[in-house]
């Protein structure tokens, strides 16, 4: 198969669906990862060449099986988009349930690590590739009351740098894509009355990064709604 192959986690809705369908429209074959087959099938209806793979990104065996299925089906893997994420608990630190804290990190951070590890291993043996992590401006400039989410995304930011450094000998690049106030159900839960922007623009940006030649590394990109209170926040 001539098409480049992308894996998108959390592809059953929101930004994941938009990322997957935008990549499909650009000619990519797209493996759709998520926990619910029905929503993944809805995403697949908008992708010319899609492979639906039910997977819990926080489960090591599930991730290993998913990537074996993907590389077995397509015979290649060019791009991983780590998008799966949860908003986590809200409230002041002393009110956060430790179990909810752990669940947030299992998806937002451990899930990124496990999928990156699986993709990295294959890419290192097969000429390289690109990994794009859907981070958040919260990882650098948190809001009050969302400590679990912000801390999990700060860990993703650091993991992205480590991925890029470890990937240098193997032709693997890593990008942290930080999005502020794209119009989705997840981000809308944080933003209240702040300005928002069409999430399709974030998907268009991701496709542009994905299309960069292998010798170009896009280390970090921030895209926000114009006028949102991010710069100078704190």
N, C-alpha and C positions, 0 to 999 in steps of 0.2 A: 504494500500500500504506500502511495506517495504522500498522502496527507501527513502533516505533523500531528502528533498526538499530545493532547493535554489532559490532565486529571484535575477536576475541580471538586473540592470537598464542600459539604454543605450546599449541594447543588439543587436541593429540592425547593428553594424559594429565595426571595430577597435578592441580595447582591450575587449570591452563588448562581441563581438561575440566570440573572442578567449577564454575568461573566461567561457562563457556559454558552448561552445563545449568541452572544457577541463573538466569541471565538469560533463557534460553528459557522456564523455568517461570514467570517473571514477565511473559511476554508479548512479549519482545524477539525480533526476527529476528536471527540470529547468523551472521556469516561466520567460519568456522573456518580459521585459518591455521596451517600447520605443514609439515614436510618430508616426512611419510609419510602417503600417502593412506589406507592401511588404518586407522591409528589415528584419523585424523580422521573417517573413516566410522563408527567405533565411537562416537565422541563425538556425531556427528550423529544417531545412532539415538535419543538422549535429548533432542533438540531439535526442537520442532514445525516450525519454519521455519529450516533451516540451509543454508548454502552452503559447500561444501568447496572450499578454495583452497590448492593446494600451493604453498608459498612458503618461500624461504630468506630470513629477515629480515636477514641480513648482506649480501645481494646487492642492489644498487641497482636493477637491471633487474627482478629478481624481485619486489621490493616494488612498484615502479611498476606492473607488469603486474597484480599482485594487487589493488591499490586501484582501478585502472581497471575491472577485472572486477566488483568489489564495487559501486562506485557506478553502473556501467552496469546491473547486475542489479537493484539495489534503488532507485536514483534518490535515495538519501539516505544519510547517515552521521552518526549522533548520538553515538556512543561508540567510543573506541578503548581497549582494555585491552592494554597492553604487558606480556605475561606471559612470553614466551619467554626462557629462561635456562639456563645450564649451571653446574655447580658449580666447574669449573675445577680446576687442579692443587692438590694439598695438599702441605704440607711447609714447612720453613723457607726464607726468601727465597733463600739461596744454592743451593737445590736445584731451584728452579723453572725449567723449560724455557721460554725466551723465546717459542718458537713456541706453547706452550700458553697463556702469558700473552696473546699477541695473539689467539688463538682465543677466549679467554674474553671479551675486550673486544669482539671482532667481533659476538658474539651478544648479550651482556648490555648493551652500551652503544651500539655502532654500530647494532645492530638496533633499539633503542629510538629512536635518532635518526632512522633512515630511515623507520620506520613513522609516527613523530610528524610528520615533515616532510610525508609524503604525506597523512596525515589532516588536518593543520593547513591545508594549502593548500586542500583541498576545503571544510573547515569555514569558513575565512575568507571564501570566496566564496559560502557558502550559509547564513549566519545563525548560525554558531557550533556549539559542541558541547563534549563533555567527554572528557578524556584521563586515564586512570588507569594509573599505572605501578606494577607490582609491584616494589617496592624490597626492602629488607631491613634489619633492625636492624643487620646486619653493616656496612652503609654508614656507620653512626654510631658503633658500638661493636664493632669487629672481634674475632673470636677469633684466637688464635695459629694459624699454619699455613694460613691461607686468604687470603693477601694478594691474589691475583688477583681472587677473587670479591668480597672486601670493597671493594677499590679500584674495581671496575667498578660496584658498587652505590652507592658514594659519588658516582661520576660521574652516575649516574641521578638521585640526589637533587638534584644541582645542575642537571641538565638539566630536571627537573620544575619547579623555580623559574623558570628561563628561559622555559619553555613558558608558564607562567602569566602572567609579565610581558608577554611578546610577544603573548599571546592576549587581553589586556584590551581592545584596540580592536576585537576581532573577536567578542567573546562566547564565547571559548574558555577553559575552566577546566582546570586540571591538578591531579591529586591524587597524592601519594606514599603508597602503601599499604605499610607496613612490617609484615611478618609474622614472628613468632618462634615456631618449633617447632610449626607445623602438621604434622599427620601425613601426609607424602608421602615418596616415595622419595628425592627430592633433599634435603629438609631433614633427613630421618632420617640421611643420611650424615654430618651434622655434629654431631648432638645427643647421641649416645651414650645414656646412661641418664637424661638430663634429662626433666622433665615435658613432655608434648606435649598438643595439643588437636586435636579433630576439624576437619579442614580445611573441612568443610561450613560451619562457623561463619564462617570467613574469606570464603567465597563469599557467605554471607548478608549480611555487612557490605558487600562490594563492591556487591551489588545495591541496598542501601540508599543508598550514595553515588551510584550511577548514577541513582537515581530522584529525586534532589534537583532542585528547580526550577532553571532556568537562572540565576536571580539569586543562587544560593547557590554559593559556592566552598568546597570542602573541601580545604584545602591539604595536610594531612598527617594520617594516621591510623596509630597503632601498635596492633597486637593481638598478644598473646603468650599462651602457656600460663601459667596462674597458677603462680607459684613458680619459674619458670625464672630462671636467673642472668643477667638482662639489666640491670636497674636497679642501678647501682653497679658494673657490670662494667668492668674496665680494669686 
